[in-house]
Amino acid sequence: MYNGNGSNNGGRYTRIAGVPVRPVYLYIAGAVALLVVIYLVMRFLSTSLVMHFSAYAGALLLIANLRELLGNSYGQRGSTALLNVMVGGGLIFAWLSQFFGVLFWIPALILVGVATPLIFGRANVYNAYLDMARSLATNVRRTFVR
């Protein structure tokens, strides 16, 4: 038993950041970590090639359009960068749902659902989204910065 002054009475302890821990707990933590890794690898291998392809396409959309979306000239040109970033994010979240559960489908569906009106009236819908984001930011600033 550990008596607090650095000596062990009848048992072995391993010190982690100065805290005495029994080796059996380290073995249990290692076994749990190994099970989690095996689970994620099995999910990765059981996910279809179509989902991996969609994740790759989503990553390409995000990488290619994020810089343009964050740039200063996006509002003047009215390009499709916002639409592409939202669809790419939806694809990435759909892929993540294959590993971490159904809850990742919620942001995937929201992103694609919000991106859908951008197809029909890009300039008007984009301006409406910007106005909504600005008013939300103003309200949050007023609420938290007093």
Residue pairs with C-beta under 8 A, 6 or more apart in sequence:
1 8
1 9
1 10
1 11
2 8
2 9
2 11
2 13
2 20
3 9
8 20
11 22
12 22
12 23
13 20
13 21
13 22
13 23
14 20
14 21
14 22
14 23
14 26
15 21
40 99
43 98
43 99
44 99
47 95
47 98
47 99
51 94
51 95
51 98
52 95
54 91
54 94
54 95
55 91
55 92
55 95
57 88
57 91
58 87
58 88
58 89
58 90
58 91
58 92
58 94
58 95
59 88
59 92
60 88
61 84
61 85
61 87
61 88
61 91
62 85
62 88
62 89
62 92
64 84
65 80
65 81
65 82
65 84
65 85
65 88
66 81
66 85
68 74
68 79
68 81
69 81
69 82
69 85
74 81
74 82
75 130
78 122
78 123
78 126
80 118
80 122
82 115
82 118
82 126
82 129
83 115
83 118
83 119
83 122
86 111
86 112
86 114
86 115
86 118
87 111
87 112
87 115
89 107
89 108
89 111
90 107
90 108
90 109
90 111
90 112
90 115
91 108
93 104
93 105
93 107
93 108
93 111
94 104
94 105
94 108
96 104
97 103
97 104
97 105
97 108
114 129
117 125
118 125
118 126
